[in-house]
């Protein structure tokens, strides 16, 4: 029995070409997760119609099989994420995998890959006490091969987590705080700028939880158009400036002459005695 459930957000694009690619990626994603893992999938379809899905065997079979489809109106990403988190916290699962509709994992010679979820389930959730939120390596930003090669025993035989607030919304895993009698975390539903994933990570830390990178899984994003397109940097700056304003009292700042956040003072003021690293032996 797996301790994990997946929660995918898929927003229906207005452009027909983008919509076709989005649906193609979604079907590839669902096929991958069903073939590679035992994790049940909940799809939150924002703006899509049942008739659109019925035309495609993958979606038709998914909806009538083990998968669950929740149709939502066209709404902001943060509202869709809020719906996913709410459904997860009300479930009996210990971990929720929050995803956009283009996220899978590299699964050939990439450490645990999709096996991580079964391995962690066999160990039990309390083996990972101190790990509240975690996310995979982003290969475009974080080298990993040399790290694995430098200590093959550590990364080959253990699940390794390190403190890191650079959470990417394409895929991250959340502990079921509500199930454990702790306060659940939600992003502010009124936040409509770029960076709802960063907002979630900052809110978790502000509420006393840990956010970590897992060094055993590598994110693979299926190709498709960016939601923010050519305005990505400007959108990031606007979102980060608002986040810096909201968390200024906790030490969050903007980097000088940059669109990026300076998280150092925020992190050091709030992390304190919480673990900066977790190492758990992989199950047999």
N, C-alpha and C positions, 0 to 999 in steps of 0.2 A: 504494500500500500504506500503510495507516494505521499509525502508531506507537502507537495507543491501543487499549485494550480496556476495556470497562465491566464492573463487578462490583456487582450489585444484591443487597442483603439484603432479603428479604421474610419477616417473622415472622407466622405465622398467629394472629390474635386469637381468644380464646375466645368472645367475644360474637358472635352470628350477624350482627347489623347491622354491627358494626365489620368483621367478616370480609368481608362482601359489598362494603363500600366499599373496603376495602384491595385486594381482588382487582380491582375496577373501576379503581382508580387504577393498579395495576400494569399492567393491560392497556393503559391510556391511555399510560403511560410507555413501555412496550415499543414500541407503535405509533409514538410520536413519535420515539424514538431510531432506529428502523429506517427511518422515512421521511425524517428530516432529516440523518442522519449515515451514515458508512460504518464506524462503530465496532462491532466484534463485542460481543455481550452475553452475559455469564455470570450466570445467576440462581441465587442461593443461597437455596433455599426451606426455611425453618426451620419445621417442624411441618406443612407442607402435604403432601398426598398426590398421587400421580400421577392418581388417579381424579378428584379435585377439579379439576385442571387440564384433564383430558381433556374435560370437559363444555363447555368454552369454546373456540370455534374459534381465537381469537387465541393462547391458550396452547398449544393442540394444534399449530397450525401453527408456532409459535415453537420448540417442543421438537423437532419433526421437521425443521425447517429449519436456518437458520444459527445459531440460538441454542443455548445449552447450559444445561441445568437440572441443578443439583446439589441433591439432597434431603438435608436435614440434620434432626436431631431438634430439638424445641423447646429452645432454649437461649438464653443471654444474648446481648445485642447485641454485647458485646465478643468473645464466642466466635465469633459469626457473622462479625464483621469480621476476626477472626484468620484464619478459613478463607479469606476473600476475598483478604487480603493474601498468604497463603501460596501460593495458586494463582497469583496475579499474579507474585510474585517468581520462581516456577518457569517462567514463560512467557518467550517471546522478545520480548514487547512492551516498549517503552521507558517508556510511561506507563500507569498504571492509574487509571481513573475509579471511585472508590468512592462508592456511592450507597445511600440509603434508597429505598424503593419508591414515592416520591411526587415524585421530583426530575426536572425537565426544565429547559430554559432559555427565557427570552424570546427570540423569534426574529424579531420585526418591529420594525425601527428600533431595535434594541438592539445596535449595534456588531457584533461578530463573530457572536454567537449560536452556533449549531451549526457554523458554518464554521471556528471556531477550531481544531478538531482536525485538519482537513485542512491548514489553513494552517501549523500548527506541524509537522505531518508533512513538509510540503514543505521547510520550513526545516532539518529535521534536529534531533535531540535536543541536539546539542552547541552549537547556537546559543543554547540556554537553560541553559548551564552556570552554576551559581549559583542556579538556581531548582530546588529539590528537591521541595517540596510547594506546591501553590497551590489556591485555591478561588475561587468566583465572588462577585460582589457580592450581598449580601443586601439587597434593596430596602426591607425593613422597618426596617433599621438604618443603611443607608449611602446617603445621597443621591449621585447620580451624574450626572444630566443636566447640571447646571451645570458640573461638572468637564469633561465632554466638550465642552460649548459654549465653555468658556474657552480650550481649546487643541484645536481640531478636527483640526489637522494631526498632533499627537502621537498622539491616540487613534484617529484615522481611518486612519493609515498604519503604526502600530506596535502590537505587543503590549506592554502595560505592566504591570509587577508591582511591588508595594511590600511591604515588610516588614509583617507583620500576623499576630498569633497568635490572632486571634478566629475560628478555624476552626469551621465548622458542619458537622456530620456528614451532613447531607442530601446534600451532594456535595462531594468534594474530589479532587484529582488528585495521585498519588504517582509519583515517579520510580522506575524499577526499579534500586534500589541494588545488588541481588545481581547483576544482569546486568553492572553496571559494576565489579564486584569490590569493592563497598563493603558495609558491614554493613547488613542489612535492619532495618527498624523495625517492631516489633509493640507494641500496647498490652498491658499486663499482663492476662492472661486471668482473674485473680482479682479484678479491679476490677468490682464489681457495682453501682456507684452511678451517678447521673446524671453525664454529662461524659466518656464514653469518647472523644469526639472531641477534647475539650480535652486529655485525657491523651495522646492520640496526638501532637498538636501539640507539647506540652511535651516529650515523649520524643524527638521528632525534633530539637528545638533542643538538648536535653541531650546528644544523640549527635553534635552538630556540624553538623546540617543546617539549611537555611533553610525558613521557612514564609512564604508571601506571598499577598496578594490579587491576583487578575487583574482589571484594570479594563476588560476587553473582553467579559466575559460576566456575565449577570444571572440569578441563580437564580429559578426559578419552582416553587413547591411546590403540588402538587395538594391540594385541600381534604380534610381528614379529621380524625379525633379525635387529640388529643395522647396520647402514651403515658403521660405523667405526669399529665394531666388537671389538676384543681384544685390538686394538690399540687406543681405545678411549681417554685415559688419555694423551698419547703422542700427539695425534692429537689436543686435546684441548690446550695443552701447546704451541704447535707450532702456532696455530691460535691466541691464546691470546697474545703471544709474539709479533706477527706481529701487532695486534691491539694496544698494548701498544706503539709500535714504531710509529704507524701512529698518535695516539692521545696524544703522550707524551707532546706536547706543550700546551695541554689543561688539563694536570694534571693526565692523566691515567697512572697507574703503574701496575706492577705485584706484587702480594703478595710475601714476602720473602719465599724462599724455597717451592714454590707452583706452581701448574699449573694454578692457578686462578688469575683473575684480582682484583686489588684494585681500586674500582671506586670512593672512597670517595672524593678525591680532585677534580676529574673531575666533579662529581655531584655538589659539593658545588660551584665550580667556575662558572658553567654554569646555574644552576637552578635559583639561586638568587630570583627574585620576582615572579617567576611562582608558581602557586598553587601546594601545596604538597598533597592536598586531595580534593576530590569532592564528595559531597553527594547530590543526586537528588531523590526526592520522586517518588516512582513507580507510574505509571499511573493506574487509576482505571480499 
